[in-house]
Amino acid sequence: MKAAVVSAFDAPPRYQDFPDPTATGPDELVVDVLAAGLHPRVRSQANGSHYTTTGELPLVPGVDGVGRGPGGRLRYFVLPETTLGSMAERTVIDVRRSVVLPEGSDVLAVAAAMNPAMSSWVALRRRAEFQPGQDVLVLGATGNAGRLAVQIAKLLGAGRVVAAGRDEARLSAVGASETVPLDRVAEAADVDVVLDYVWGEPTAAAMAAVVTHRADRGKPLTWIEIGSVAGPTAAIPSAALRAARLRIIGSGQGSVTPRDIIAELPSLAEEITRGTFEINARPVALSDVEQAWAESTSTTERLVLTP
Ligand SMILES: NC(=O)c1ccc[n+]([C@@H]2O[C@H](COP(=O)([O-])OP(=O)(O)OC[C@H]3O[C@@H](n4cnc5c(N)ncnc54)[C@H](OP(=O)(O)O)[C@@H]3O)[C@@H](O)[C@H]2O)c1
């Protein structure tokens, strides 16, 4: 079969032949892949920088996708750590890590949105004890995950949803109750939950500003680290943890168990197939994978590879 194949971490995947997969376990199924999202997570898998990498090569990238199994059913699937990802004509899925989609579902939208949407969906439903009516601040709200986080916080009943980012023009289009430049988040200091896609220096500054400008520093504040687009480390001021009732947690593979992540797939897939969210997916043929990799990462759309 044809697949996108990574042979070196410093080179893009190439469209080439790869051995056909076979199912071995009782819960495994070979599916024809219809669509696989090119998420930041997939880029970091392909360049060896993700925290889960084992360094094994060659590998086919792709952490999730939509495919059709031998029974003809349409499924969204999430793959375990594997060297056979979803950017191939066929891959092996574990049916327990998949959800059957209604026939006629928009496969591009599902492949584009499940990964970025899961980030806030799981964070709010599995990591924070989020309650309807609470106010949410999204740091990095102009990206694919950030825009969906605004929509998901509203869907889950948030009171105010404040969108923070560095591009003010794009911020105004994300549908938040309020927007604030990333370097002025003190204006949104009284929220209950922060969904943080940024980390690095901007987060260290934002955290110091938020905790010192809260009207009531005894009011709980849950800061959830989800992404690190501005840097993998942040210098958190010690005073932030002493001067306010701040709790810093993370949400992702590991801090949320696979079982808990899988449990959230059906309800989120249902919202996506129902058309609840605004999703901007752009299909690219799998044979053009090298070209897709070379494109600068767009935060306004998600590329979806179609074998
Ligand atoms: N933990 C999880 O479960 C999970 C799941 C999915 C994604 N993620 C992570 O979430 C992050 C965002 O993913 P995505 O799909 O939304 O990516 P994306 O579509 O590429 O969006 C990136 C976002 O980061 C912003 N950004 C980039 N560099 C920045 C900087 N130096 N300072 C401030 N903002 C910056 C962009 O702002 P501009 O619009 O101004 O460029 C944009 O809002 C990634 O780190 C991804 O790995 C985590």
The ligand as an SDF file (V2000), in Angstrom:
LIG
                    3D

 48 52  0  0  0  0  0  0  0  0999 V2000
   -3.1000   18.3260   25.5190 N   0  0  0  0  0  0  0  0  0  0  0  0
   -3.9480   18.0280   24.5610 C   0  0  0  0  0  0  0  0  0  0  0  0
   -4.8470   17.2270   24.7540 O   0  0  0  0  0  0  0  0  0  0  0  0
   -3.8350   18.6990   23.2320 C   0  0  0  0  0  0  0  0  0  0  0  0
   -4.6900   18.3540   22.1760 C   0  0  0  0  0  0  0  0  0  0  0  0
   -4.6060   19.0730   20.9860 C   0  0  0  0  0  0  0  0  0  0  0  0
   -3.6590   20.0880   20.8490 C   0  0  0  0  0  0  0  0  0  0  0  0
   -2.8140   20.3490   21.8840 N   0  0  0  0  0  0  0  0  0  0  0  0
   -1.7820   21.3990   21.7800 C   0  0  0  0  0  0  0  0  0  0  0  0
   -2.4200   22.6690   21.7420 O   0  0  0  0  0  0  0  0  0  0  0  0
   -1.5940   23.5720   21.0260 C   0  0  0  0  0  0  0  0  0  0  0  0
   -2.4070   24.3080   19.9730 C   0  0  0  0  0  0  0  0  0  0  0  0
   -2.8890   23.3700   19.0210 O   0  0  0  0  0  0  0  0  0  0  0  0
   -3.7200   23.8600   17.7550 P   0  0  0  0  0  0  0  0  0  0  0  0
   -4.2140   22.6610   17.0820 O   0  0  0  0  0  0  0  0  0  0  0  0
   -4.6730   24.9330   18.1500 O   0  0  0  0  0  0  0  0  0  0  0  0
   -2.5490   24.5660   16.8990 O   0  0  0  0  0  0  0  0  0  0  0  0
   -2.6970   25.7160   15.8370 P   0  0  0  0  0  0  0  0  0  0  0  0
   -3.9770   25.6140   15.1120 O   0  0  0  0  0  0  0  0  0  0  0  0
   -1.4330   25.6750   15.0560 O   0  0  0  0  0  0  0  0  0  0  0  0
   -2.7590   27.0790   16.7030 O   0  0  0  0  0  0  0  0  0  0  0  0
   -1.6420   27.5720   17.3840 C   0  0  0  0  0  0  0  0  0  0  0  0
   -2.0590   28.7360   18.2960 C   0  0  0  0  0  0  0  0  0  0  0  0
   -0.9320   29.1370   19.0680 O   0  0  0  0  0  0  0  0  0  0  0  0
   -0.7010   30.5470   18.9170 C   0  0  0  0  0  0  0  0  0  0  0  0
    0.7330   30.8100   18.9870 N   0  0  0  0  0  0  0  0  0  0  0  0
    1.7190   30.2480   18.2650 C   0  0  0  0  0  0  0  0  0  0  0  0
    2.9210   30.7070   18.6750 N   0  0  0  0  0  0  0  0  0  0  0  0
    2.6650   31.5820   19.6810 C   0  0  0  0  0  0  0  0  0  0  0  0
    3.4930   32.3880   20.5110 C   0  0  0  0  0  0  0  0  0  0  0  0
    4.8300   32.3760   20.3940 N   0  0  0  0  0  0  0  0  0  0  0  0
    2.9080   33.1740   21.4310 N   0  0  0  0  0  0  0  0  0  0  0  0
    1.5650   33.1860   21.5660 C   0  0  0  0  0  0  0  0  0  0  0  0
    0.7170   32.4360   20.8090 N   0  0  0  0  0  0  0  0  0  0  0  0
    1.2770   31.6520   19.8760 C   0  0  0  0  0  0  0  0  0  0  0  0
   -1.2750   30.8720   17.5610 C   0  0  0  0  0  0  0  0  0  0  0  0
   -1.5310   32.2490   17.5510 O   0  0  0  0  0  0  0  0  0  0  0  0
   -1.5660   33.1300   16.2170 P   0  0  0  0  0  0  0  0  0  0  0  0
   -2.9430   32.8960   15.6590 O   0  0  0  0  0  0  0  0  0  0  0  0
   -1.3450   34.4970   16.7230 O   0  0  0  0  0  0  0  0  0  0  0  0
   -0.4760   32.6050   15.3120 O   0  0  0  0  0  0  0  0  0  0  0  0
   -2.5290   29.9930   17.5840 C   0  0  0  0  0  0  0  0  0  0  0  0
   -3.5230   30.5940   18.3750 O   0  0  0  0  0  0  0  0  0  0  0  0
   -0.4270   22.7500   20.4730 C   0  0  0  0  0  0  0  0  0  0  0  0
    0.6640   22.8920   21.3800 O   0  0  0  0  0  0  0  0  0  0  0  0
   -0.9720   21.3370   20.5120 C   0  0  0  0  0  0  0  0  0  0  0  0
    0.0650   20.3860   20.5910 O   0  0  0  0  0  0  0  0  0  0  0  0
   -2.8880   19.6930   23.0560 C   0  0  0  0  0  0  0  0  0  0  0  0
  1  2  1  0
  2  3  2  0
  2  4  1  0
  4  5  1  0
  4 48  2  0
  5  6  2  0
  6  7  1  0
  7  8  2  0
  8  9  1  0
  8 48  1  0
  9 10  1  0
  9 46  1  0
 10 11  1  0
 11 12  1  0
 11 44  1  0
 12 13  1  0
 13 14  1  0
 14 15  2  0
 14 16  1  0
 14 17  1  0
 17 18  1  0
 18 19  2  0
 18 20  1  0
 18 21  1  0
 21 22  1  0
 22 23  1  0
 23 24  1  0
 23 42  1  0
 24 25  1  0
 25 26  1  0
 25 36  1  0
 26 27  1  0
 26 35  1  0
 27 28  2  0
 28 29  1  0
 29 30  1  0
 29 35  2  0
 30 31  1  0
 30 32  2  0
 32 33  1  0
 33 34  2  0
 34 35  1  0
 36 37  1  0
 36 42  1  0
 37 38  1  0
 38 39  2  0
 38 40  1  0
 38 41  1  0
 42 43  1  0
 44 45  1  0
 44 46  1  0
 46 47  1  0
M  CHG  2   8   1  16  -1
M  END
$$$$
